[in-house]
Amino acid sequence: MLKSASTLARKVLITPQAYRWCSSSKVSQAPPVVCSEDEPVKLENNPYTKEPRKCLLCSTGIELDYKNARLLQQFVSTFSGRVYDRHITGLCDEQQKKLIKAIAKSRRVGFMPIFVKDPKYARDPKLFDPLKPLRPHSFA
């Protein structure tokens, strides 16, 4: 043990470029700590973290409006007229709440039918597949 400590001291004194000085974020009177090149490097951010998922409306920047019945009809069932749940549409909680309020207001004003999907919007391209949910549902 004594031999390895003395060889380390000799290496530091003889070849100081082989070791680097670690600096701490705090300014203190303690002497700097000698670090080896073999120590792990601390990264500022994790390279393996996934980007946070964004919902369809957040990623495209589309604002929901009760007058845009064509967009709102995409989130309504063709057969029952019910609004699809979050796990099917893939919307975030905030956008889903805005969607429900916009559909309710659009129905009250008369832009959308209440019970069924408007037939003139039946051939619009699908934003999602209602038979294949994006996320599993906890009650299914």
Secondary structure, DSSP 8 states (H G I E B T S, - for coil): -HHHHHHHHHHHHH-GGGSEEE--SS--SS--EEE-TTS----SS-TT-------HHHHHT----TT-HHHHHTTB-TTT--B--HHHH---HHHHHHHHHHHHHHHHHTSS-SSS--GGGTTS--SS-TTS-SS--TT-
